[in-house]
Amino acid sequence: HGRAKVDTHHHLPTVTATDADLEIDIEPFRTLNQAPMGMTSHIVFDAWDADRPATLSPIVIDEIIRGRIGFDGLLMTDDIDMKALSGTAGDKAADAIAAGCDLVLDCWARMDEMVEIAGRLGEISEASRARLNRAMASVGVAKGDFAELIATRDALLARA
């Protein structure tokens, strides 16, 4: 986000830096390419894909994130409800998965959007499932008694 001039919560930024400049910018990400999880940004990088923000760009995800950076961890979107992206929740989710993201975040959790997203997306791919399993294994087991939290969750889900 360092070169972005506007907030992705409200607008879609376009970064006009050259490929050589962006190559310098991604160096810290190479250092962290073994991280279990990563997140895409809703920014258009003209030098890489002038038509789509990174979250929706197979070029950025496959060639830059997975290729040049060498990241093979779980890749999730930033919140698809941010104003940087346009379209329906289902369209944005489907486009992000098609571009190569493993998981889609829709942080407002409006039930109509959740239903739309679930209707558009199939089961998680085998590759995404493997990355999810590796990421979850890296964080270990939660400690504590979660019975009350789980009961509350289940009660809320039963009302949906």
DSSP file (Angstrom, degrees, kcal/mol; ACC not computed):
  #  RESIDUE AA STRUCTURE BP1 BP2  ACC     N-H-->O    O-->H-N    N-H-->O    O-->H-N    TCO  KAPPA ALPHA  PHI   PSI    X-CA   Y-CA   Z-CA
    1    1 A H    >         0   0    0      0, 0.0     3,-1.1     0, 0.0     0, 0.0   0.000 360.0 360.0 360.0  -6.9    0.0    0.0    0.0
    2    2 A G  T 3   +     0   0    0      1,-0.3    23,-0.0    23,-0.1     0, 0.0   0.820 360.0  38.6 -56.9 -35.9    3.0    2.3    0.3
    3    3 A R  T 3  S+     0   0    0     12,-0.0    -1,-0.3     2,-0.0    13,-0.2   0.569  91.3 108.2 -91.5  -9.4    2.6    3.8   -3.2
    4    4 A A    <   -     0   0    0     -3,-1.1    11,-0.1     1,-0.1    39,-0.0  -0.476  51.8-163.2 -71.4 136.9   -1.2    3.9   -3.1
    5    5 A K        +     0   0    0      9,-0.2     2,-0.3    -2,-0.2    -1,-0.1   0.543  68.3  48.7 -99.2  -9.4   -2.5    7.4   -2.8
    6    6 A V  S    S-     0   0    0      5,-0.1     2,-0.4     8,-0.0    -2,-0.0  -0.906  88.3-101.3-131.0 160.3   -6.1    6.6   -1.7
    7    7 A D    >>  -     0   0    0     -2,-0.3     4,-2.6     1,-0.1     3,-2.0  -0.666  20.8-144.6 -82.7 125.1   -7.7    4.4    0.9
    8    8 A T  T 34 S+     0   0    0     -2,-0.4    76,-1.6     1,-0.3    77,-0.2   0.641  96.6  71.8 -67.4 -13.5   -9.0    1.1   -0.5
    9    9 A H  T 34 S+     0   0    0     73,-0.2    74,-1.5    74,-0.2    -1,-0.3   0.774 119.0  16.6 -66.6 -23.6  -11.9    1.2    2.0
   10   10 A H  T <4 S+     0   0    0     -3,-2.0     2,-0.3     1,-0.3    -2,-0.2   0.664 130.0  19.5-122.0 -26.8  -13.2    4.1   -0.2
   11   11 A H  S  < S-     0   0    0     -4,-2.6    73,-0.3     0, 0.0    -1,-0.3  -0.939  70.6-108.8-145.7 162.2  -11.6    4.1   -3.6
   12   12 A L        -     0   0    0     -2,-0.3     2,-0.2    71,-0.2    31,-0.1  -0.867  38.4-150.3 -94.9 110.5   -9.6    1.9   -6.0
   13   13 A P        -     0   0    0      0, 0.0    31,-2.6     0, 0.0     2,-0.5  -0.514   4.2-153.0 -80.4 149.8   -6.0    3.1   -6.1
   14   14 A T  E     -a   44   0A   0     29,-0.2     2,-0.6    -2,-0.2    31,-0.2  -0.992   3.9-154.6-120.5 125.7   -3.8    2.7   -9.2
   15   15 A V  E     -a   45   0A   0     29,-3.4    31,-2.1    -2,-0.5    32,-0.4  -0.888   6.5-170.7-100.8 123.2    0.0    2.5   -8.7
   16   16 A T        +     0   0    0     -2,-0.6    -1,-0.1   -13,-0.2    29,-0.1   0.174  37.5 133.7-101.5  17.2    1.8    3.7  -11.8
   17   17 A A        -     0   0    0      1,-0.1    30,-0.5     2,-0.1    -2,-0.1  -0.240  59.8-104.4 -64.2 155.5    5.3    2.6  -10.7
   18   18 A T     >  -     0   0    0      1,-0.1     4,-2.5    28,-0.1     5,-0.2  -0.299  28.0-108.1 -75.0 164.5    7.5    0.7  -13.2
   19   19 A D  H  > S+     0   0    0      1,-0.2     4,-2.2     2,-0.2     5,-0.1   0.887 121.8  54.6 -59.4 -38.9    8.1   -3.0  -13.0
   20   20 A A  H  > S+     0   0    0      2,-0.2     4,-1.3     1,-0.2    -1,-0.2   0.907 109.3  46.7 -63.3 -41.9   11.7   -2.3  -11.8
   21   21 A D  H  > S+     0   0    0      1,-0.2     4,-1.9     2,-0.2     3,-0.3   0.917 112.8  49.1 -65.0 -42.8   10.4   -0.1   -8.9
   22   22 A L  H  X S+     0   0    0     -4,-2.5     4,-1.8     1,-0.2    -2,-0.2   0.830 103.3  61.6 -66.7 -31.2    7.8   -2.7   -8.0
   23   23 A E  H  < S+     0   0    0     -4,-2.2     4,-0.4     1,-0.2    -1,-0.2   0.890 106.2  46.3 -60.9 -38.9   10.5   -5.4   -8.0
   24   24 A I  H >< S+     0   0    0     -4,-1.3     3,-1.2    -3,-0.3    -2,-0.2   0.905 109.6  55.5 -66.7 -42.0   12.3   -3.5   -5.3
   25   25 A D  H 3< S+     0   0    0     -4,-1.9     4,-0.3     1,-0.2    -2,-0.2   0.810 105.1  51.8 -62.6 -31.2    9.0   -3.1   -3.4
   26   26 A I  T >X S+     0   0    0     -4,-1.8     4,-1.6     1,-0.2     3,-0.5   0.540  81.6  94.3 -86.9  -4.2    8.3   -6.9   -3.3
   27   27 A E  H <> S+     0   0    0     -3,-1.2     4,-1.6    -4,-0.4     3,-0.4   0.897  82.2  52.5 -56.6 -44.0   11.7   -7.8   -1.9
   28   28 A P  H 3> S+     0   0    0      0, 0.0     4,-1.1     0, 0.0    -1,-0.2   0.854 106.3  55.5 -60.8 -31.0   10.5   -7.8    1.8
   29   29 A F  H <4 S+     0   0    0     -3,-0.5    -2,-0.2    -4,-0.3     3,-0.1   0.847 102.2  55.8 -70.0 -32.3    7.8  -10.2    0.7
   30   30 A R  H >< S+     0   0    0     -4,-1.6     3,-1.5    -3,-0.4    -1,-0.2   0.901 103.7  54.8 -62.3 -40.0   10.4  -12.5   -0.7
   31   31 A T  H 3< S+     0   0    0     -4,-1.6     3,-0.3     1,-0.3    -1,-0.2   0.830 115.7  38.7 -61.2 -31.8   12.0  -12.6    2.7
   32   32 A L  T >< S+     0   0    0     -4,-1.1     3,-2.3     1,-0.2    -1,-0.3   0.132  78.0 119.7-104.1  18.5    8.7  -13.6    4.2
   33   33 A N  T <   +     0   0    0     -3,-1.5    39,-0.8     1,-0.3    40,-0.2   0.597  68.5  62.6 -67.3  -8.4    7.6  -16.0    1.5
   34   34 A Q  T 3  S+     0   0    0     -3,-0.3    -1,-0.3    -4,-0.1    -2,-0.1   0.362  74.0 126.5 -93.5   5.1    7.4  -18.9    3.9
   35   35 A A    <   -     0   0    0     -3,-2.3    37,-0.2     1,-0.1    38,-0.1  -0.305  66.5-128.9 -59.2 146.5    4.7  -17.2    6.0
   36   36 A P  S    S+     0   0    0      0, 0.0    38,-2.5     0, 0.0     2,-0.3   0.783  85.7  23.1 -71.2 -25.6    1.7  -19.5    6.4
   37   37 A M  E     +b   74   0B   0     36,-0.2     2,-0.3    98,-0.1    38,-0.2  -0.971  61.2 178.7-141.4 153.2   -0.8  -16.9    5.2
   38   38 A G  E     -b   75   0B   0     36,-2.6    38,-2.7    -2,-0.3     2,-0.4  -0.947  16.8-137.4-146.7 168.3   -1.0  -13.8    3.1
   39   39 A M  E     -b   76   0B   0     -2,-0.3    38,-0.2    36,-0.2     2,-0.1  -0.990  12.9-135.1-133.5 137.9   -3.5  -11.2    2.0
   40   40 A T        -     0   0    0     36,-2.4     2,-0.3    -2,-0.4    38,-0.1  -0.388  20.3-131.8 -81.2 166.2   -4.0   -9.6   -1.4
   41   41 A S        -     0   0    0      2,-0.1    14,-1.4    -2,-0.1     2,-1.2  -0.869  14.1-124.4-117.6 154.8   -4.7   -5.9   -1.8
   42   42 A H        +     0   0    0     -2,-0.3     2,-0.4    12,-0.2    35,-0.0  -0.543  69.8 121.5 -94.1  67.0   -7.3   -4.1   -3.9
   43   43 A I        -     0   0    0     -2,-1.2    11,-2.5   -31,-0.1     2,-0.5  -0.991  59.7-132.5-132.0 136.9   -4.8   -2.0   -5.8
   44   44 A V  E     -a   14   0A   0    -31,-2.6   -29,-3.4    -2,-0.4     2,-0.7  -0.800  15.3-161.3 -86.8 125.6   -4.2   -1.8   -9.6
   45   45 A F  E >>  -a   15   0A   0     -2,-0.5     4,-2.9     7,-0.5     3,-1.8  -0.904   4.1-159.4-107.4 101.7   -0.5   -2.1  -10.4
   46   46 A D  T 34 S+     0   0    0    -31,-2.1     4,-0.5    -2,-0.7    -1,-0.2   0.828  87.8  56.5 -51.1 -39.7   -0.3   -0.7  -14.0
   47   47 A A  T 34 S+     0   0    0    -30,-0.5    -1,-0.3   -32,-0.4   -28,-0.1   0.747 120.1  29.5 -68.2 -22.5    3.0   -2.4  -14.7
   48   48 A W  T <4 S-     0   0    0     -3,-1.8     2,-0.2     1,-0.2    -2,-0.2   0.837 141.0  -7.3-105.3 -46.2    1.6   -5.8  -13.9
   49   49 A D    ><  -     0   0    0     -4,-2.9     3,-0.6     3,-0.1    -4,-0.5  -0.709  54.4-176.0-156.6  97.1   -2.1   -5.7  -14.8
   50   50 A A  T 3  S+     0   0    0     -4,-0.5    -4,-0.1     1,-0.2    -3,-0.1   0.604  83.7  53.5 -72.5 -11.1   -3.6   -2.4  -15.7
   51   51 A D  T 3  S+     0   0    0      1,-0.1    -1,-0.2    -6,-0.1    -5,-0.1   0.682 108.1  38.2 -99.3 -19.8   -7.1   -3.8  -15.9
   52   52 A R  S <  S-     0   0    0     -3,-0.6    -7,-0.5    -7,-0.1    -1,-0.1  -0.979  76.3-113.8-138.1 143.9   -7.6   -5.5  -12.6
   53   53 A P    >   -     0   0    0      0, 0.0     3,-1.8     0, 0.0     4,-0.4  -0.380  44.8-102.6 -67.0 156.6   -6.8   -5.0   -8.9
   54   54 A A  G >  S+     0   0    0    -11,-2.5     3,-1.5     1,-0.3     7,-0.3   0.848 120.0  60.5 -50.7 -42.0   -4.4   -7.5   -7.5
   55   55 A T  G 3  S+     0   0    0    -14,-1.4    -1,-0.3     1,-0.3    46,-0.3   0.803 114.8  34.7 -57.0 -30.8   -7.1   -9.4   -5.7
   56   56 A L  G <  S+     0   0    0     -3,-1.8    -1,-0.3    43,-0.1    -2,-0.2   0.227  97.8 101.5-109.3  12.0   -8.8  -10.1   -9.0
   57   57 A S    <>  -     0   0    0     -3,-1.5     4,-2.6    -4,-0.4     5,-0.2  -0.866  47.4-169.6-108.9 111.1   -5.7  -10.5  -11.1
   58   58 A P  H  >>S+     0   0    0      0, 0.0     4,-2.6     0, 0.0     5,-0.7   0.815  93.4  58.8 -61.6 -27.7   -4.4  -14.0  -12.1
   59   59 A I  I  >>S+     0   0    0      3,-0.2     4,-1.6     2,-0.2     5,-1.2   0.962 110.0  39.8 -64.8 -50.9   -1.3  -12.2  -13.4
   60   60 A V  I  >>S+     0   0    0      3,-0.2     5,-3.0     1,-0.2     4,-0.6   0.927 122.0  42.8 -65.0 -44.2   -0.5  -10.6  -10.0
   61   61 A I  I  <>S+     0   0    0     -4,-2.6     5,-2.8    -7,-0.3     6,-0.3   0.960 125.3  30.4 -70.2 -50.3   -1.4  -13.7   -8.1
   62   62 A D  I  <>S+     0   0    0     -4,-2.6     5,-0.9    37,-0.3    -3,-0.2   0.958 130.6  31.0 -75.3 -51.4    0.2  -16.4  -10.3
   63   63 A E  I  <XS+     0   0    0     -4,-1.6     5,-2.5    -5,-0.7    -3,-0.2   0.882 132.4  25.5 -79.6 -38.9    3.1  -14.5  -11.8
   64   64 A I  I  <XS+     0   0    0     -5,-1.2     5,-3.1    -4,-0.6     6,-0.4   0.946 129.4  30.9 -91.7 -60.9    4.0  -12.1   -9.0
   65   65 A I  I   <S+     0   0    0     -5,-3.0     6,-2.3     3,-0.2     5,-0.4   0.965 134.7  26.8 -67.6 -53.2    2.8  -13.5   -5.7
   66   66 A R  I   <S+     0   0    0     -5,-2.8    -3,-0.2    -6,-0.2    -1,-0.2   0.859 134.1  34.1 -78.2 -34.8    3.2  -17.3   -6.4
   67   67 A G  I   <S+     0   0    0     -5,-0.9    -3,-0.2    -6,-0.3    -4,-0.2   0.964 126.5  23.7 -85.5 -77.5    6.0  -16.8   -9.0
   68   68 A R  I   <S+     0   0    0     -5,-2.5    -3,-0.2     1,-0.2    -4,-0.2   0.896 132.3  38.9 -63.0 -42.5    8.4  -14.0   -8.3
   69   69 A I  S   <S-     0   0    0     -5,-3.1    -1,-0.2    -6,-0.1    -3,-0.2   0.850  98.2-139.5 -76.5 -33.2    7.8  -13.8   -4.6
   70   70 A G        +     0   0    0     -6,-0.4     2,-0.5    -5,-0.4    -4,-0.2   0.763  40.5 161.4  80.9  26.1    7.6  -17.6   -4.3
   71   71 A F        +     0   0    0     -6,-2.3    -1,-0.2     1,-0.1   -37,-0.1  -0.701  14.8 165.9 -84.6 124.2    4.7  -17.5   -1.8
   72   72 A D        +     0   0    0    -39,-0.8    -1,-0.1    -2,-0.5     3,-0.1   0.032  41.2 110.3-124.0  24.8    2.9  -20.8   -1.5
   73   73 A G  S    S-     0   0    0    -40,-0.2     2,-0.3     1,-0.2   -36,-0.2  -0.221  85.1 -62.0 -86.6-176.3    0.9  -20.2    1.7
   74   74 A L  E     -b   37   0B   0    -38,-2.5   -36,-2.6    57,-0.4     2,-0.6  -0.539  53.9-155.4 -68.4 124.2   -2.8  -19.6    2.1
   75   75 A L  E     +b   38   0B   0     -2,-0.3    27,-3.1   -38,-0.2    28,-1.6  -0.916  15.4 178.8-111.7 116.7   -3.8  -16.5    0.2
   76   76 A M  E     -bc  39 103B   0    -38,-2.7   -36,-2.4    -2,-0.6    28,-0.2  -0.794  25.5-116.2-113.5 157.6   -6.9  -14.6    1.3
   77   77 A T  E     -     0   0B   0     26,-1.6     2,-0.1    -2,-0.3     3,-0.1  -0.433  27.5-113.1 -79.4 160.9   -8.5  -11.5   -0.1
   78   78 A D  E    S-     0   0B   0      1,-0.2    27,-0.5    -2,-0.1     2,-0.1  -0.360  71.4 -51.8 -73.7 175.4   -8.8   -8.3    1.9
   79   79 A D  E >   - c   0 105B   0      1,-0.2     3,-1.5    -2,-0.1    27,-0.2  -0.317  50.0-153.5 -57.2 119.2  -12.5   -7.5    2.6
   80   80 A I  T 3  S+     0   0    0     25,-3.0    -1,-0.2     1,-0.3    26,-0.2   0.562  89.1  71.6 -74.1  -5.9  -14.4   -7.7   -0.7
   81   81 A D  T 3  S+     0   0    0     24,-0.3    -1,-0.3     3,-0.0    -2,-0.1   0.504  72.2 114.4 -85.1  -4.0  -16.9   -5.3    0.7
   82   82 A M  S X  S-     0   0    0     -3,-1.5     3,-1.5     1,-0.1   -73,-0.2  -0.339  79.8-117.7 -65.7 150.5  -14.4   -2.4    0.5
   83   83 A K  T 3  S+     0   0    0    -74,-1.5   -71,-0.2     1,-0.3   -74,-0.2   0.610 103.6  80.5 -69.3 -12.2  -15.3    0.3   -2.0
   84   84 A A  T 3  S+     0   0    0    -76,-1.6     2,-0.4   -73,-0.3    -1,-0.3   0.801  90.3  60.6 -63.8 -27.1  -12.2   -0.4   -4.1
   85   85 A L  S <  S-     0   0    0     -3,-1.5     2,-0.3   -77,-0.2     7,-0.0  -0.796  72.9-158.1-103.4 144.5  -14.0   -3.3   -5.7
   86   86 A S        +     0   0    0     -2,-0.4     2,-0.2     2,-0.0    -4,-0.0  -0.802  45.9  52.3-116.9 161.9  -17.2   -3.1   -7.7
   87   87 A G  S    S-     0   0    0     -2,-0.3     2,-0.1     4,-0.1    -2,-0.1  -0.505  90.4 -40.8 109.2-179.5  -19.9   -5.6   -8.5
   88   88 A T     >  -     0   0    0     -2,-0.2     4,-2.7     1,-0.1     5,-0.2  -0.379  54.5-111.5 -78.8 161.8  -22.0   -8.0   -6.4
   89   89 A A  H  > S+     0   0    0      1,-0.2     4,-2.6     2,-0.2     5,-0.2   0.909 119.8  51.0 -58.4 -42.3  -20.5  -10.0   -3.5
   90   90 A G  H  > S+     0   0    0      2,-0.2     4,-2.6     1,-0.2    -1,-0.2   0.907 110.5  47.9 -63.2 -42.6  -20.9  -13.2   -5.5
   91   91 A D  H  > S+     0   0    0      2,-0.2     4,-2.7     1,-0.2     5,-0.2   0.936 113.4  47.2 -63.4 -46.6  -19.1  -11.7   -8.5
   92   92 A K  H  X S+     0   0    0     -4,-2.7     4,-2.2     2,-0.2    -2,-0.2   0.915 114.3  47.3 -62.8 -43.0  -16.2  -10.4   -6.5
   93   93 A A  H  X S+     0   0    0     -4,-2.6     4,-2.3    -5,-0.2     5,-0.2   0.939 113.9  46.5 -64.0 -47.2  -15.8  -13.7   -4.6
   94   94 A A  H  X S+     0   0    0     -4,-2.6     4,-2.5     1,-0.2    -2,-0.2   0.899 113.0  49.9 -62.9 -40.7  -16.0  -15.8   -7.7
   95   95 A D  H  X S+     0   0    0     -4,-2.7     4,-1.8    -5,-0.2    -1,-0.2   0.880 110.0  50.8 -66.4 -37.6  -13.5  -13.5   -9.5
   96   96 A A  H  X>S+     0   0    0     -4,-2.2     5,-2.4    -5,-0.2     4,-0.9   0.918 112.8  45.2 -66.5 -43.1  -11.1  -13.6   -6.6
   97   97 A I  H ><5S+     0   0    0     -4,-2.3     3,-0.8     1,-0.2    -2,-0.2   0.919 112.6  51.4 -65.7 -43.0  -11.1  -17.4   -6.4
   98   98 A A  H 3<5S+     0   0    0     -4,-2.5    -1,-0.2     1,-0.2    -2,-0.2   0.835 106.2  55.9 -62.3 -31.9  -10.8  -17.6  -10.2
   99   99 A A  H 3<5S-     0   0    0     -4,-1.8   -37,-0.3   -44,-0.2    -1,-0.2   0.717 131.1 -91.1 -74.1 -20.4   -7.8  -15.3  -10.0
  100  100 A G  T <<5S+     0   0    0     -4,-0.9    -3,-0.2    -3,-0.8   -25,-0.2   0.443  76.9 140.1 125.5   1.6   -6.1  -17.7   -7.6
  101  101 A C      < -     0   0    0     -5,-2.4    -1,-0.3   -46,-0.3   -25,-0.2  -0.455  40.2-151.8 -70.1 150.2   -7.0  -16.6   -4.1
  102  102 A D  S    S+     0   0    0    -27,-3.1     2,-0.3     1,-0.2   -26,-0.2   0.830  75.4  21.4 -89.8 -37.6   -7.7  -19.5   -1.7
  103  103 A L  E     -c   76   0B   0    -28,-1.6   -26,-1.6    -7,-0.1     2,-0.4  -0.947  66.2-143.6-134.1 151.5  -10.2  -17.7    0.6
  104  104 A V  E     -     0   0B   0     -2,-0.3     2,-0.5   -28,-0.2   -25,-0.1  -0.963  10.8-151.2-117.9 130.7  -12.5  -14.7    0.4
  105  105 A L  E     +c   79   0B   0    -27,-0.5   -25,-3.0    -2,-0.4     2,-0.4  -0.894  18.1 173.0-101.6 125.9  -13.2  -12.3    3.2
  106  106 A D    >   -     0   0    0     -2,-0.5     3,-1.2   -27,-0.2   -27,-0.1  -0.849  11.7-175.5-125.6  92.9  -16.5  -10.5    3.4
  107  107 A C  T 3  S+     0   0    0     -2,-0.4    -1,-0.1     1,-0.3   -28,-0.0   0.586  70.7  66.1 -76.0 -13.4  -16.2   -8.9    6.8
  108  108 A W  T 3  S-     0   0    0      2,-0.1    -1,-0.3     1,-0.0     5,-0.0   0.720  84.7-153.3 -81.4 -19.0  -19.7   -7.3    7.0
  109  109 A A    <   +     0   0    0     -3,-1.2     2,-0.5     1,-0.2    -2,-0.1   0.852  21.7 175.5  52.6  43.7  -21.3  -10.7    7.1
  110  110 A R    >>  -     0   0    0      1,-0.1     4,-2.3    -4,-0.0     3,-0.6  -0.701  32.4-134.2 -77.7 129.6  -24.6   -9.7    5.7
  111  111 A M  H 3> S+     0   0    0     -2,-0.5     4,-2.6     1,-0.3     5,-0.2   0.851 102.4  56.2 -58.2 -38.8  -26.6  -12.9    5.3
  112  112 A D  H 3> S+     0   0    0      1,-0.2     4,-2.0     2,-0.2    -1,-0.3   0.895 111.0  45.0 -61.9 -38.2  -27.8  -12.0    1.8
  113  113 A E  H <> S+     0   0    0     -3,-0.6     4,-3.0     2,-0.2    -2,-0.2   0.889 111.0  52.9 -71.1 -38.9  -24.2  -11.6    0.7
  114  114 A M  H  X S+     0   0    0     -4,-2.3     4,-2.7     2,-0.2    -2,-0.2   0.916 110.7  47.5 -61.9 -42.2  -23.1  -14.8    2.4
  115  115 A V  H  X S+     0   0    0     -4,-2.6     4,-2.1     2,-0.2    -1,-0.2   0.918 112.7  49.4 -64.4 -43.3  -25.9  -16.8    0.7
  116  116 A E  H  X S+     0   0    0     -4,-2.0     4,-1.3    -5,-0.2    -2,-0.2   0.931 113.0  46.5 -61.6 -45.9  -24.9  -15.2   -2.7
  117  117 A I  H >X S+     0   0    0     -4,-3.0     4,-2.1     1,-0.2     3,-0.6   0.937 112.1  50.0 -62.7 -47.2  -21.2  -16.0   -2.2
  118  118 A A  H 3< S+     0   0    0     -4,-2.7    -1,-0.2     1,-0.2    -2,-0.2   0.862 109.7  52.6 -60.3 -35.5  -22.0  -19.6   -1.1
  119  119 A G  H 3< S+     0   0    0     -4,-2.1    -1,-0.2    -5,-0.2    -2,-0.2   0.777 112.9  43.9 -70.7 -26.1  -24.2  -20.0   -4.1
  120  120 A R  H << S+     0   0    0     -4,-1.3     2,-0.4    -3,-0.6    -2,-0.2   0.772 105.7  66.9 -88.9 -28.7  -21.4  -18.9   -6.5
  121  121 A L     <  -     0   0    0     -4,-2.1     3,-0.1    -5,-0.1   -27,-0.0  -0.745  64.9-155.1-101.5 141.3  -18.5  -20.8   -5.0
  122  122 A G        -     0   0    0     -2,-0.4     3,-0.1     1,-0.3    -1,-0.1  -0.012  49.7 -46.2 -87.4-159.6  -18.0  -24.5   -5.0
  123  123 A E  S    S-     0   0    0      1,-0.1    -1,-0.3    -2,-0.0     2,-0.1  -0.319  73.5 -87.9 -66.6 155.1  -16.0  -26.6   -2.6
  124  124 A I        -     0   0    0      1,-0.1    -1,-0.1    -3,-0.1   -21,-0.1  -0.404  52.2-106.8 -63.0 140.6  -12.5  -25.3   -1.8
  125  125 A S     >  -     0   0    0    -23,-0.2     4,-2.8     1,-0.1     5,-0.2  -0.216  23.0-113.0 -68.1 161.3   -9.9  -26.7   -4.3
  126  126 A E  H  > S+     0   0    0      2,-0.2     4,-2.3     1,-0.2     5,-0.2   0.902 118.6  49.9 -61.4 -41.3   -7.5  -29.4   -3.2
  127  127 A A  H  > S+     0   0    0      2,-0.2     4,-2.1     1,-0.2    -1,-0.2   0.919 112.9  46.0 -64.9 -42.8   -4.6  -27.0   -3.5
  128  128 A S  H  > S+     0   0    0      2,-0.2     4,-2.7     1,-0.2    -2,-0.2   0.899 111.2  52.7 -66.2 -39.9   -6.4  -24.4   -1.4
  129  129 A R  H  X S+     0   0    0     -4,-2.8     4,-2.8     2,-0.2    -2,-0.2   0.908 108.9  50.1 -61.3 -42.1   -7.4  -27.1    1.1
  130  130 A A  H  X S+     0   0    0     -4,-2.3     4,-2.3     2,-0.2    -1,-0.2   0.916 112.1  46.9 -63.6 -42.6   -3.7  -28.2    1.4
  131  131 A R  H  X S+     0   0    0     -4,-2.1     4,-2.5     2,-0.2   -57,-0.4   0.900 112.4  50.9 -65.3 -39.8   -2.6  -24.6    2.0
  132  132 A L  H  X S+     0   0    0     -4,-2.7     4,-2.8     2,-0.2     5,-0.2   0.932 110.4  48.8 -61.1 -46.5   -5.3  -24.1    4.6
  133  133 A N  H  X S+     0   0    0     -4,-2.8     4,-2.2     1,-0.2    -2,-0.2   0.901 112.0  48.5 -61.9 -41.5   -4.3  -27.2    6.4
  134  134 A R  H  X S+     0   0    0     -4,-2.3     4,-1.4     2,-0.2    -1,-0.2   0.919 112.8  48.5 -63.8 -42.8   -0.6  -26.1    6.4
  135  135 A A  H  X S+     0   0    0     -4,-2.5     4,-0.8     1,-0.2     3,-0.2   0.924 112.5  47.4 -63.9 -44.2   -1.6  -22.7    7.7
  136  136 A M  H >X S+     0   0    0     -4,-2.8     3,-0.8     1,-0.2     4,-0.7   0.882 109.3  53.9 -66.3 -37.4   -3.8  -24.1   10.4
  137  137 A A  H 3< S+     0   0    0     -4,-2.2     3,-0.5     1,-0.2    -1,-0.2   0.813 102.9  59.5 -65.3 -28.8   -1.1  -26.5   11.5
  138  138 A S  H 3< S+     0   0    0     -4,-1.4    -1,-0.2    -3,-0.2    -2,-0.2   0.731 102.0  52.0 -74.2 -21.3    1.3  -23.7   11.9
  139  139 A V  H << S-     0   0    0     -4,-0.8    -1,-0.2    -3,-0.8    -2,-0.2   0.607  99.3-146.0 -92.9 -11.0   -0.7  -21.8   14.4
  140  140 A G     <  -     0   0    0     -4,-0.7     2,-0.4    -3,-0.5    -1,-0.2  -0.196  35.8 -38.3  79.1-171.5   -1.2  -24.8   16.8
  141  141 A V        -     0   0    0     -4,-0.1     2,-0.1     1,-0.1    -4,-0.0  -0.747  59.8-116.1 -96.0 135.0   -4.1  -25.6   19.0
  142  142 A A        -     0   0    0     -2,-0.4     2,-0.4     1,-0.1    -1,-0.1  -0.419  28.3-139.0 -67.0 141.6   -6.1  -23.0   20.8
  143  143 A K        +     0   0    0     -2,-0.1     2,-0.2     2,-0.1    -1,-0.1  -0.820  55.6  48.0-103.8 143.9   -5.9  -23.2   24.6
  144  144 A G  S    S-     0   0    0     -2,-0.4     2,-0.7     2,-0.0    -2,-0.0  -0.533  90.3 -60.2 122.0 173.2   -8.9  -22.6   26.8
  145  145 A D        +     0   0    0     -2,-0.2     3,-0.2     1,-0.1     4,-0.2  -0.850  45.2 169.7 -97.7 111.9  -12.5  -23.6   27.2
  146  146 A F     >  +     0   0    0     -2,-0.7     4,-2.9     1,-0.2     5,-0.2   0.211  43.6 110.0-106.0  13.6  -14.5  -22.6   24.1
  147  147 A A  H  > S+     0   0    0      1,-0.2     4,-2.4     2,-0.2     5,-0.2   0.902  80.8  46.5 -58.7 -44.0  -17.7  -24.4   25.0
  148  148 A E  H  > S+     0   0    0     -3,-0.2     4,-2.3     2,-0.2    -1,-0.2   0.922 113.9  47.9 -66.3 -43.2  -19.7  -21.2   25.7
  149  149 A L  H  > S+     0   0    0     -4,-0.2     4,-2.5     2,-0.2    -2,-0.2   0.916 113.1  48.1 -62.7 -43.7  -18.4  -19.5   22.5
  150  150 A I  H  X S+     0   0    0     -4,-2.9     4,-2.7     2,-0.2    -2,-0.2   0.894 110.6  51.4 -64.9 -40.3  -19.2  -22.6   20.4
  151  151 A A  H  X S+     0   0    0     -4,-2.4     4,-2.1    -5,-0.2    -1,-0.2   0.902 110.7  48.6 -63.7 -40.7  -22.7  -22.9   21.9
  152  152 A T  H  X S+     0   0    0     -4,-2.3     4,-2.2     2,-0.2    -2,-0.2   0.927 112.1  49.1 -63.7 -45.1  -23.3  -19.2   21.1
  153  153 A R  H  X S+     0   0    0     -4,-2.5     4,-2.7     1,-0.2    -2,-0.2   0.938 111.4  48.9 -58.5 -47.9  -22.1  -19.7   17.6
  154  154 A D  H  X S+     0   0    0     -4,-2.7     4,-1.9     1,-0.2    -1,-0.2   0.870 109.9  51.8 -62.9 -37.2  -24.3  -22.7   17.1
  155  155 A A  H  X S+     0   0    0     -4,-2.1     4,-1.0     2,-0.2    -1,-0.2   0.901 111.1  47.6 -65.8 -40.1  -27.3  -20.9   18.5
  156  156 A L  H >X S+     0   0    0     -4,-2.2     4,-0.8     1,-0.2     3,-0.5   0.912 111.3  50.3 -66.5 -42.1  -26.7  -18.0   16.0
  157  157 A L  H >< S+     0   0    0     -4,-2.7     3,-0.7     1,-0.2    -1,-0.2   0.859 105.3  57.3 -64.6 -34.1  -26.3  -20.4   13.1
  158  158 A A  H 3< S+     0   0    0     -4,-1.9    -1,-0.2     1,-0.2    -2,-0.2   0.787 105.1  52.1 -66.7 -26.4  -29.5  -22.2   14.0
  159  159 A R  H <<        0   0    0     -4,-1.0    -1,-0.2    -3,-0.5    -2,-0.2   0.666 360.0 360.0 -81.4 -17.1  -31.4  -18.9   13.7
  160  160 A A    <<        0   0    0     -4,-0.8    -1,-0.2    -3,-0.7    -2,-0.1   0.477 360.0 360.0 -70.8 360.0  -30.0  -18.2   10.2
